[in-house]
Amino acid sequence: MSFSKLSASIEKRGAHLCIGLDPSVEKIPEFLFEYEDAVLEFNTKIIEATQDLACAYKLNTAFYEALGEKGWATFAETVARIPDDIYVIADCKRSDIGNSARHYAQTFFDYFEVDALTVNPYMGFDSLEPFMNYAQKGVYSLVATSNPGAYDFQFQDIGGKKLYELVLEKLCEWNKDKNIGAVVGATKSDVLMKIRSSFPELSLLIPGIGAQGGSIETVASILKTAGAPVIVNVSRDIIFAGYDESFPDKVRDKASYYNAILEQ
Amino acid sequence: MSFSKLSASIEKRGAHLCIGLDPSVEKIPEFLFEYEDAVLEFNTKIIEATQDLACAYKLNTAFYEALGEKGWATFAETVARIPDDIYVIADCKRSDIGNSARHYAQTFFDYFEVDALTVNPYMGFDSLEPFMNYAQKGVYSLVATSNPGAYDFQFQDIGGKKLYELVLEKLCEWNKDKNIGAVVGATKSDVLMKIRSSFPELSLLIPGIGAQGGSIETVASILKTAGAPVIVNVSRDIIFAGYDESFPDKVRDKASYYNAILEQ
């Protein structure tokens, strides 16, 4: 089953924290630009400083694509530098019709060899199937996101339920290989609680605490519930904790801080 | 206004045909693998054979990402080889929260310098805003797609209208710079007709004829209606028209065939 690697990593580290390696170039400590690949150096130092504190790393492809073809080399090399027993998620939010989706699945699962990725459900079953067919890999679908625009469509009422609830029902129907998860923002505490109790068979990837301001208490309480693994992603508030040569220590302190309040 | 380049290209060539440069490696003529970059050679020969017949080229990023970092170099070089007065669309179906979406916008609009891209509306306004802020660029949102999974969510009823209709209404509300378009599959003729008559201010990108089997007659009739430009994408049925050294002639014949029935 796909999430066993993730569960093992959570147990080994006593941590549900996922760190988002989202290296906006303009925010990276300046001294790193002495290195040939400043972004790779930045990521490497964060991984070294936190590999006993994070059960997973999530790489948002937006920040790598923005670097052009060199960015994809950095993406691949970053994945290679993450210890083998830590779960790696490509936050790419892809989806397309079957033939194209199959190519995306090959890219992330076969070429980059990540453990999981994020997808967008708007195009429905056959746009997600090529990803879900990798039974040993995790597929996290956007469900109820942490941004204001979530209310434009996800929270609209469809025959007595919200669109995101219909998405959840479909995901459960499609979850034959128990490899499907849901992205649910921490900024919506009540929604998060309800989703966990109604759909415990879906692994949850929870962004939105830290820079986005979601409730840490709600999230911490959910970590104690039974079901598929739950992980909590923090990106900016950890990775940009410092700007001088001691930044890895500050990053480590910030990760420890989140672990302390999440795992209490 | 963003679509003026597209309108000029349509007028100059008398063609609403957009050719999808979606080079599945396993389908590319074998003799091209003598070249250092078979995919680039394949694309170049198609561009040379059809540049007076296609108002636009659409590059689906799935097929380039699947080639790893080399694929992004091929993507960039293909864009560079398209004549300046032809409209170039990155079919990337991206969307993310503001900070990440801004990076995607930079990638495609500033780095690759395409004229337009496709986005996925599920995350709502602020996930599309960073793209729409490029007033001179085109932003085509998925609306009613050509695949079977479109019925899972897009065609669900929300307070008396379908989800895709709500998406259309929002797109019109957000279309301050007249740079927004909609992706509507040709496989849904009635929907296509209704969308064009109700939302003529949205440019339409219509996939789904050719390999996917949508009605060419319906599409041809829509090309004669007033409003923002409409383009019709064909990928596989044109680009894989032949497999030997004469394949560019066969590609050209297929493009001419589509133009003849679309523009009659």
Interface residues (C-beta under 8 A of the other chain):
Chain A: D22 S24 N60 A62 F63 E65 A66 G68 E69 K70 G71 W72 A73 A76 K93 R94 S95 D96 I97 G98 N99 S100 A101 H103 Y104 Q106 T107 Y111 N120 P121 Y122 M123 G124 F125 D126 S127 L128 L142 T145 S146 N147 P148 G149 A150 Y151 D152 F153 Q154 Q156 D157 I158 G159 L163 L166 V167 K170
Chain B: D22 S24 N60 A62 F63 E65 A66 G68 E69 K70 G71 W72 A73 A76 K93 R94 S95 D96 I97 G98 N99 S100 A101 H103 Y104 Q106 T107 Y111 N120 P121 Y122 M123 G124 F125 D126 S127 L128 L142 T145 S146 N147 P148 G149 A150 Y151 D152 F153 Q154 Q156 D157 I158 G159 L163 L166 V167 K170
